[in-house]
Amino acid sequence: MLDSTSTTQIRLLKENYKQFPYKAHYDMKYVDISNIDKYSNDLKIVVDLINEEITDWDDIPNYETVLRRFEANSHCLLFYYNSNCIGWNWGNDNVCIDWQTNIQDLPVGELYGGGCYVSRNVDRPADAGLYNYNKIFDYWINEMGYHTIYGYIDNWNKPAFRVNYRNGLTPFDYLK
């Protein structure tokens, strides 16, 4: 369960989503249990980028963790800059803080999303993180048909507040 003193629960309603102008150098690819093999190299690239960049994370994901996430019906949206995979994002039809364990069912049309990561150790534009978020919300709303997206932000993570709010998310307590 989330610690309400150190996190803020957030929500995006379809009508509040703020789509940004299209930039051809960014792309996103959907990965789930059915197509892992096609994207295994890119998933491993992101695992390596995270391990190189975030050295003090106790439960840092490895490739086996990624596979368990897919087995739990989570999906991943890989983020690309000039055809190079530089990050990922995770989603599940139920609230799964660790992408493996369902802690709360969601109605049809609602999604739990997060786990957003864009490497700072690669050559990429300064707006990559902002566009990563914008593209995931666009994909979830306009490609997958969700109307409500939930997530949370660690209160120390000021950049995450900024990019979420610029995309139309607002604080909203959804956990029972």
SULTA-V910193 format. One record per helix or strand. SS is the DSSP state (H for helix, E for strand). FROM is the first residue (numbers start at 0). TO is the last residue. If there is no record, write none. Layout:
# SULTA-V910193
SS | FROM | TO
SS | FROM | TO
This chain:
# SULTA-V910193
E | 6 | 12
H | 13 | 15
E | 25 | 30
H | 35 | 52
H | 62 | 70
E | 74 | 80
E | 83 | 91
E | 93 | 94
E | 103 | 104
E | 109 | 117
H | 127 | 142
E | 147 | 153
H | 157 | 165
E | 169 | 170
